[in-house]
Amino acid sequence: MAKPKPKPTNNPKLKLLGFNNLTKTLSFNIYDICYARTKQHQQEYVEYIDEAYNAERLTAILTEVANIIGANILNIARQDYDPQGASVTMLISEGHHDGLKTPGKDSVVTHLDKSHITVHTYPETHPDNGISTFRADIDVSTCGKISPLKALNYLIKSFESDIVVLDYRVRGFTRNVRGMKHFIDHNVDSIQSFISSDIKDRYQMIDVNVYQEFIFHTKMRLKELDLDTYLFGEGVSELPPRDAKKIRDNVNHEIMEIYYGNNIQR
């Protein structure tokens, strides 16, 4: 028999003994689907994505995430790749840095919260049917009071993706001043509870939650398929109706396979 769902605490401000050792991790897989008919258009799409989401732009997005959740950036490592793709990793901490000094002096630089924000991008094209896919993997992992859920809506809107796969997990435990373990310090029923209504209106969603393990999973896909927004290098008006239908079917098939994580027979 499944364990009962954890009851929410009446007092969200838990008095802790020292540092809060709970790790809260929000993970994104986001997908943008496009149809590029010619080899030239496919190459141009990859180049466009590579420019729009290069390491510099991704750094700006992650910097804003750090600002939203109230974290301090300690270190940034970023890299663009050949032929395509980029990565950014930020080491972050919680709290204000008064009297920041050089390591090795008589003061502590900061209390490191073992927190980080990362993003990796994967643009790719299908060799035969013109489908191109842009995937970005994002992780926001925090310890202490700061919560990655505060940046949830900003990240979804920053990429405006066709498919968003979200995982949120709370790991470890912390203790209160009496030594009692606490395995979660905030109320979570579903990731959807933290998504704004305007985003919910645009997406179809599925939830899979394991409450006794503090694991929360949500899949999202756009409700509307406006073919013009999926074409790169041409518009629907330039296509014969039969070609437009075939492309729409191919795009929808790609979205369905990614959304359900299965190869779907036509």
Number of C-alpha atoms within 10 A of each C-alpha: 3 7 9 8 12 14 7 13 12 8 9 10 10 15 12 17 13 10 14 20 20 20 22 23 22 23 21 22 19 24 25 19 20 23 27 24 18 14 13 10 17 23 14 15 23 22 16 12 19 22 16 12 22 21 24 16 14 22 21 11 18 23 17 16 20 25 13 17 19 19 25 19 18 13 11 16 12 17 13 18 12 7 9 16 24 23 23 22 21 22 21 24 25 22 16 12 12 8 10 11 13 10 10 8 8 8 11 12 15 18 12 13 20 15 23 22 24 21 23 21 26 17 21 18 20 12 10 9 14 20 21 24 20 20 20 21 16 22 20 26 24 27 24 19 20 19 21 24 18 16 20 22 14 16 17 16 10 10 15 14 19 20 24 24 19 21 18 24 17 21 17 13 15 21 19 15 11 9 10 12 13 16 17 20 19 14 12 17 16 18 21 19 9 14 17 12 10 9 15 14 10 13 17 14 16 13 13 13 16 15 16 11 14 18 19 21 19 18 22 22 21 19 13 10 12 11 17 15 12 22 22 17 14 14 13 17 9 9 12 9 11 9 12 18 14 11 23 19 13 17 22 14 16 18 20 16 13 16 18 10 9 9 11 11 6 6
